Structure formats: structure tokens, C-alpha cells
Amino acid sequence: MAKKLFLFDFDGVLVDSLDVYHRAVSWCLEKIGTPIIKTQEEYVALFADNFYAAMAREGVDLDAFAGALTEYAQSVDYYQDVKPFSAVLPVLEELCRHNILAIVSSSSSQAIRKILARFRYNGCFQDIRRYLGMAFPGAAGGGTAGLPHRRPGRTKKLGMTPKSIASPTGEKCDAPDQQFPDTGR
């Protein structure tokens, strides 16, 4: 049986980080004097379109928000509260027996590795790529889910051919010209 490469987003797919990010965004918005959200439902609604565009439409100064987010990230280990989705581990264990698994995320690769080790996922993934299109998950209209599905140089490094790439739903990625942006990592 030929190996396939499965790409996973991290936040919201492998781990439940909704509370963590809701808290972070709420704190930042309070800090800059634009508390446009109170509930998780209001936070999630910002992702119906582009996260940053939705905040800008609500009058949020995005530069001030970015500054507050930097301050928050330096003072809080917000990944301490991230929880794995319990049903995911047995699926990952089965998939990694005969396939190659990798993560593409806007979250820090270092933080992801720390969380993977904490929950004993670290043996499942052969690569973690940081997508820096936006600084916050979902900012580009759905996080990494909206990314192109392949990066030929990376698949070669993993010993895969472009036709070997599949999503967890079994969909094939057939557009040979699609590539991930080069993040330098």
C-alpha cells in the first residue's frame, strides 16, 4: 500500500483552543478600548468572513490590536489551557502507521511541539510548517483550511510525490501548481 501525506491544521482540528483564543482576543480588545466581543459566539462570528476584516469593520485599530496581542503573548503561556480532542488520538495512531502526517498552522512550531509532547502526539507527525499569512488562526478567511494543498519541495523532503497528498477526508489535491508560501522554516 502506497503511503499518503495527510496535512492537519492544529487549532480546532487536533486541539481545542477556542477558550484560549477567545480569552486572548477579548483581553486585547479590552486593552485597546474596543471590546466588540463578550461571548464565544460573538468571537466565532468574526470568522464568518476574514477575521481581521471583520474586526476592522467593527472599528478595531488593527495595529493597536497587534501590539496588544504581542504584549499578551509575551506575558501569558496561553497554550497551557489547550486541550486535545480525545477522539483524535486513535485516528492519528492508525493513520501514522502507514502514512506520513504533517501539521500546517499559523501557531508557533515551538508551541505546537510543546503541546504535542505534552499530549504524546509527538510521534505521529513528521513535519510542522508555520503559515505566516496572518498572525492569528483563521485570519485569512478560515485559517490554514483555506491554504493551497501542496508544496512540492516539502513533499519531496518527506519522500512523497504530489499525487500522494490527501486530506483526512480522503480528498485528493490535484492542482500541481498550488504551493504553500515559503515561511523560511
C-alpha positions in Angstrom: 0.0 0.0 0.0 1.4 3.4 -1.0 1.9 6.0 1.7 -0.1 9.2 1.6 0.7 12.5 3.2 -2.0 13.9 5.5 -1.9 17.6 6.4 -3.6 18.8 9.5 -4.4 22.2 10.9 -3.6 22.4 14.6 -6.0 24.7 16.4 -9.6 23.4 16.2 -8.6 20.2 14.5 -6.1 18.4 16.7 -6.6 20.6 19.8 -9.5 22.6 21.3 -8.1 26.1 21.7 -11.3 28.0 21.4 -11.3 29.2 25.0 -7.7 30.2 24.8 -8.0 32.3 21.7 -11.4 33.8 22.8 -9.7 34.9 26.1 -6.7 36.3 24.2 -8.7 38.3 21.7 -11.1 39.6 24.4 -8.1 40.7 26.6 -6.6 42.5 23.6 -9.8 44.2 22.6 -10.4 45.4 26.2 -6.8 46.6 26.4 -7.2 48.8 23.3 -10.6 50.1 24.3 -12.6 48.3 21.6 -14.4 45.5 23.4 -16.5 44.3 20.5 -17.0 40.8 21.8 -18.1 39.3 25.1 -19.2 35.8 24.3 -17.6 32.9 22.4 -20.4 33.1 19.9 -19.5 36.8 19.2 -15.8 35.8 18.8 -16.6 32.9 16.4 -18.9 35.2 14.4 -15.8 37.2 13.5 -14.6 34.2 11.4 -17.7 34.1 9.2 -15.6 36.2 6.8 -12.0 37.3 7.2 -11.2 37.7 10.9 -9.2 40.9 10.6 -11.6 42.5 8.0 -14.5 41.8 10.4 -12.6 43.5 13.3 -11.7 46.5 11.1 -15.4 46.8 10.1 -16.2 46.9 13.8 -13.8 49.8 14.3 -10.9 47.9 15.7 -7.5 49.6 15.2 -5.6 46.5 13.8 -2.1 48.0 14.6 -3.2 48.6 18.2 -4.6 45.1 18.3 -1.4 43.6 17.0 0.5 45.5 19.7 -1.8 44.2 22.4 -1.5 40.7 21.1 2.3 40.9 21.2 2.1 42.1 24.8 -0.4 39.3 25.7 1.7 36.6 24.1 4.8 37.7 26.0 3.1 37.7 29.4 0.9 34.6 29.2 1.5 30.9 28.4 -1.9 30.6 26.9 -1.1 27.2 25.4 -1.2 25.7 28.9 -5.0 25.6 28.6 -5.2 23.9 25.2 -6.9 20.5 25.3 -6.7 17.7 22.8 -9.8 16.4 21.1 -10.0 12.9 22.7 -11.3 11.2 19.6 -8.4 12.3 17.5 -5.5 10.3 19.1 -6.8 6.9 18.0 -7.3 8.2 14.5 -3.8 9.7 14.4 -2.3 6.5 15.7 -4.0 4.5 12.9 -3.1 7.0 10.2 0.5 7.3 11.1 1.1 3.5 10.9 1.1 3.6 7.1 1.2 7.3 6.2 3.1 10.5 6.7 1.3 13.1 8.9 2.3 16.8 9.0 0.9 20.0 10.5 0.4 23.3 8.8 -0.6 26.1 11.2 -0.4 29.8 12.0 0.6 28.8 15.5 4.2 28.7 16.5 6.0 25.5 15.6 7.8 25.6 19.0 4.4 25.9 20.9 3.0 23.1 18.7 5.9 20.8 19.5 5.5 21.5 23.2 1.8 20.7 23.1 2.3 17.6 21.0 4.8 16.3 23.6 2.5 17.1 26.5 -0.3 15.0 25.0 2.0 12.3 23.5 1.2 13.2 19.9 4.8 13.9 19.0 5.5 10.5 17.4 2.7 11.0 14.9 3.9 14.0 12.9 7.0 14.2 10.7 6.8 17.9 9.9 5.3 21.1 11.3 5.1 24.1 8.9 4.2 27.5 10.2 2.0 29.5 7.8 2.6 33.2 8.4 0.0 34.6 6.1 -1.7 36.2 9.2 -0.8 36.2 12.8 -3.9 34.7 14.1 -5.7 31.4 13.2 -8.5 31.9 10.8 -7.4 35.4 9.8 -7.1 34.6 6.1 -10.8 33.5 5.9 -10.6 30.2 7.7 -7.1 29.6 9.0 -4.9 27.1 7.2 -8.0 25.3 5.9 -8.0 27.8 3.0 -4.4 27.3 2.1 -3.3 25.7 -1.1 -2.8 21.9 -0.5 0.7 21.3 -1.6 4.2 22.5 -1.5 6.3 20.3 -3.9 9.7 20.9 -2.3 8.3 19.9 1.1 6.7 16.7 -0.3 10.0 15.7 -1.8 11.7 16.1 1.5 9.2 13.8 3.1 9.7 11.3 0.3 6.3 11.8 -1.2 5.1 12.5 -4.7 2.5 15.3 -5.2 -0.2 12.7 -6.1 0.4 11.1 -2.6 -1.1 14.0 -0.8 -4.6 13.5 0.7 -6.8 15.3 3.2 -8.2 13.4 6.3 -11.5 13.3 4.4 -9.8 11.4 1.6 -9.9 14.2 -1.0 -7.1 14.3 -3.5 -5.2 17.5 -4.1 -4.8 17.6 -7.9 -3.7 21.1 -8.8 0.1 20.8 -9.4 0.8 24.5 -9.4 -0.5 25.1 -5.9 2.2 25.7 -3.3 2.4 26.8 0.3 4.0 30.2 0.9 7.6 29.9 1.8 7.9 30.8 5.5 11.6 30.2 5.8 11.1 27.4 8.3 
